[in-house]
Amino acid sequence: MTRMGLVAAGSAALLLAGCNSFMGEAADGAMEVTRSAPNRWQISLNRVDANDTLRPALYQAAIVTKANGFGWFQILQANDGVLGLGRGASWLIAGISDPNAPVPCTARSGYEWQCKPQAVDEVIARVGPALNKTPEIIEQDLRVAGAQR
């Protein structure tokens, strides 16, 4: 079985066990998504190469929130102190229904963009192809994230 097949099988097993988290693969590292509230998730990426941690994290945030019925997401907290060191990223995100009513957010100076609500369909359309996500893979990712509910 390929590495991707093992990751998918492991994700399915976690989901069937009723856990509130699941693992996935993000190009050159592992990703864990843990639900902390009905509309909140912690996304953690452990990456070998930090040249591109933003796109996989944005993509996963959009997938998780869309799969759970939200049209928008917002980054509430970002552990971006390690992004440039190649060690990964950790984000607390919220799924939101109304982009005009954002959730209170803490962002470091210069990173205020993180507090801006992001439209999930726009993020998936923009970031998915850059991560070599075909429509079939996007649908599969949505099914896996939705099964976590």
Secondary structure, 3 states (H helix, E strand, C coil): CCHHHHHHHHHHHHHHCCCCEEEEEECCEEEEEEEEECCEEEEEEEECCHHHCHHHHHHHHHHHHHHCCCCEEEEEEEEHHHHHHCCCEEEEEEEECCCCCCCCCCCCCCCHHHHCCEEHHHHHHHHCHHHCCCHHHHHHHHHHHHHCC
